[in-house]
């Protein structure tokens, strides 16, 4: 497990940095709900694209994995819309 984690550490760090930046931008836009939702959608698209790219580079990409990432992304957007509206 540790070997797997260390092999992919750059991927995880880049993904974490992208999500932290998105979160900080959302916090800085307090009061502008439309722009916050736009940033959430952009962050989600980035997450899904990054995850699919990672799976592709590791030769693990299947349609099931693509659908799973897209469903998790849509779920995150729906939950965010629930809290921001």
C-alpha positions, 0 to 999 in steps of 0.5 A: 500500500505504501509503495503504491501511494509513494508511486503516485505521490505527485498525482495526489499532491497535484490533485490536492493542490487543485482542490485547495485552490478551488476551495480558497477561490470559493471562500474568497467569493463569499456572497457571489453564489453564481460565481462560487457554483461556477468554480465548483463546476470547474473544480469538479471538471478538473477533478474528473479530467485529472482522475481519468487522465491518471487512469489512462496513463496507468493503463487502467481506464475502463468505461466503468471507471469513467462513469464512476468518476463522472457520477462522483463529480455530479454528486459533488455538484448536486451536494454543492448546489444544495448548500449554496441555493 
